Amino acid sequence: MFYFFTKRAIDISLSLIFLVLSAPILIFIALAVKLDSFGPVFADMPERVGLNGKIFRMYKFRSMIKNAHILLKKDPRFKKLYQHYVKNSFKIPTNTDPRITKVGKFIRKTSLDELPQLINILKGDMSLVGPRAFHVDELEKQQKRFPKTKIFIKQAVSIKPGLTGPWQVSGRSAIDFPERIKLDAKYAENRSVFYDLLILLKTIPAVFGGEGN
């Protein structure tokens, strides 16, 4: 009980502080996204799986062309890209994805596209630290592809997903799904206030030294 109360208190206080401090940056990015390409400020992305399987909408700045995820599945131009996306644990390197905009490359590189998730944290959909919030169809397909991961998935979705987490500071996009979900499940089993603070500290160099998500 102490952990959950403390964790929620930290989530609310830090997300509020970060939102206030980053307000000028948020406004600048929003304007840059709108001026750079046609479409909404926030990404029109698939819904995510949250606590106990609850579905929610994650907020991220749009870093791709409008309807990028729909086009990936349905547009013949992206057929090979979609096949690579599924085969590569639902990840496409930023430098090889033609759907990403000029501004999008920068905000993904620096992970600034994820700042709006602070709103999700305030709403209670997410936490500052937790497992990755997977796409609904991603979890369905990965369970079929890797049936032995079902037990780890169950553990991972037993808690709120996070803005950052163990896999982001342990290789980020470079690790495949089975290894990623094992890290998330291990976090769910061993979570603590100290562990959360450690991951938050490790996230800073991971963001500036990584590719973004």
C-alpha positions in Angstrom: 0.0 0.0 0.0 2.8 2.4 0.9 4.5 1.8 -2.5 1.3 2.5 -4.5 0.5 5.6 -2.6 4.0 6.9 -2.8 4.3 6.0 -6.5 1.1 7.9 -7.3 2.2 10.9 -5.3 5.5 11.0 -7.2 3.7 10.6 -10.5 1.4 13.5 -9.9 3.9 15.9 -8.5 6.7 15.2 -11.0 4.4 15.2 -14.0 2.9 18.5 -13.0 6.4 20.0 -12.4 7.6 18.7 -15.8 4.5 20.0 -17.6 4.9 23.5 -16.1 8.7 23.6 -16.8 8.4 22.2 -20.3 5.3 24.4 -21.3 7.4 26.6 -23.7 8.9 23.6 -25.3 5.5 21.9 -25.7 4.1 25.0 -27.4 7.1 25.3 -29.7 7.0 21.6 -30.7 3.2 21.8 -31.3 3.7 24.8 -33.7 6.7 23.0 -35.4 4.6 19.9 -36.0 1.7 21.9 -37.5 4.0 24.0 -39.8 6.1 21.0 -40.9 3.3 18.8 -42.3 -0.4 18.5 -42.7 -2.3 16.8 -39.8 -3.0 17.0 -36.1 -0.5 17.9 -33.4 -1.0 14.6 -31.6 -0.2 11.3 -33.3 -3.3 9.4 -34.6 -1.9 6.2 -33.3 -3.4 2.8 -32.2 -4.8 2.4 -28.7 -2.6 0.9 -26.1 -3.0 -1.8 -23.4 -2.9 -0.5 -19.9 -3.4 -1.7 -16.4 -5.1 -5.1 -16.3 -5.7 -5.0 -20.1 -7.6 -1.7 -20.0 -7.4 0.1 -23.4 -6.4 3.7 -23.4 -5.3 6.4 -25.8 -1.6 7.4 -25.4 -0.7 11.1 -26.2 2.4 11.7 -28.3 3.4 14.5 -30.6 2.9 13.5 -34.3 6.2 12.6 -35.8 4.8 11.0 -39.0 2.5 11.8 -41.8 -1.2 11.9 -41.1 -2.8 8.4 -40.7 0.7 6.8 -40.7 -0.4 3.6 -38.9 -3.4 3.1 -41.1 -1.3 3.6 -44.2 1.3 1.2 -43.0 -1.2 -1.6 -43.0 -3.3 -0.7 -46.0 -1.2 1.3 -48.5 0.5 -1.0 -51.1 3.5 1.4 -51.0 4.3 0.3 -47.5 3.7 -3.5 -47.8 7.3 -4.4 -47.4 7.7 -1.9 -44.6 4.8 -3.5 -42.8 6.2 -6.9 -43.2 9.5 -5.7 -41.7 7.6 -3.9 -38.9 5.9 -7.2 -37.8 9.1 -9.3 -38.2 11.2 -6.8 -36.3 9.1 -6.9 -33.1 6.9 -4.0 -34.3 9.8 -1.6 -34.6 11.1 0.4 -37.6 14.4 2.3 -37.3 13.7 6.0 -37.6 16.3 6.5 -40.4 14.6 3.9 -42.6 10.9 4.9 -42.1 9.7 7.1 -45.0 6.6 8.1 -43.0 8.5 10.2 -40.5 8.5 14.0 -41.0 11.5 16.3 -40.8 10.4 17.6 -37.3 9.5 14.0 -36.5 13.1 12.8 -36.9 14.3 15.4 -34.3 11.6 14.9 -31.7 11.9 11.1 -31.9 15.7 11.3 -31.7 15.4 13.3 -28.5 12.2 11.5 -27.2 10.5 14.9 -27.1 7.5 13.4 -28.9 6.7 11.5 -25.7 6.3 14.6 -23.5 2.5 14.6 -23.9 2.4 11.3 -22.0 2.7 13.4 -18.9 -1.0 14.0 -19.5 -1.6 10.3 -19.4 0.2 10.1 -16.1 -1.9 12.8 -14.5 -5.0 11.0 -15.8 -3.9 7.8 -14.2 -3.5 5.8 -17.4 0.2 5.6 -17.0 3.1 6.0 -14.5 6.5 7.7 -14.8 8.0 4.2 -14.6 6.5 1.0 -15.7 6.3 -1.6 -18.5 6.0 -0.5 -22.1 2.4 0.3 -23.2 2.0 -2.1 -26.1 -0.3 -1.7 -29.1 -3.4 -4.1 -28.9 -2.7 -5.9 -32.1 1.0 -6.1 -31.2 0.4 -8.1 -28.1 -2.0 -10.4 -29.9 0.4 -11.2 -32.6 3.5 -11.4 -30.4 1.7 -13.9 -28.1 1.0 -16.1 -31.2 4.5 -15.7 -32.4 6.1 -16.3 -29.0 3.6 -18.4 -26.9 6.0 -18.8 -24.1 5.8 -15.0 -23.4 2.1 -15.2 -22.2 3.0 -15.5 -18.6 5.4 -12.5 -18.8 2.7 -10.4 -20.6 0.3 -11.2 -17.9 2.7 -9.9 -15.3 3.6 -6.8 -17.3 0.0 -5.7 -17.7 -0.8 -6.2 -14.0 0.6 -2.7 -13.4 0.4 0.6 -15.1 2.6 1.1 -18.2 5.3 3.8 -17.9 6.8 6.7 -19.7 10.1 5.0 -19.1 11.0 1.6 -17.9 13.6 -1.2 -17.6 13.8 -1.9 -21.3 14.3 1.7 -22.2 17.5 1.8 -20.1 18.6 -1.6 -21.1 19.0 -1.3 -24.8 15.8 0.5 -25.9 14.7 -0.4 -29.4 17.6 -2.8 -29.9 16.2 -5.7 -27.9 13.5 -8.0 -29.3 10.1 -8.7 -27.8 10.7 -11.8 -25.7 13.7 -10.1 -23.9 11.7 -6.8 -23.6 8.6 -8.4 -22.0 10.8 -10.4 -19.6 12.4 -7.2 -18.4 9.0 -5.7 -17.9 7.7 -8.7 -16.1 10.8 -8.7 -13.8 10.2 -5.0 -13.1 6.5 -5.8 -12.2 7.7 -8.5 -9.8 10.5 -6.4 -8.1 9.1 -2.9 -8.3 9.9 -0.5 -5.5 10.3 3.3 -5.0 14.1 3.0 -5.1 14.0 0.9 -8.3 11.7 3.5 -9.9 14.1 6.4 -9.0 17.1 4.4 -10.3 15.3 3.9 -13.6 14.4 7.6 -13.8 18.1 8.5 -13.3 19.2 6.0 -15.9 16.7 7.3 -18.4 18.4 10.6 -18.9 21.6 9.2 -20.5 19.5 6.6 -22.3 17.4 9.3 -24.0 20.4 11.5 -25.1 22.5 8.5 -26.1 19.8 6.4 -27.8 17.7 6.6 -31.0 14.4 7.4 -29.3 11.4 5.1 -29.6 
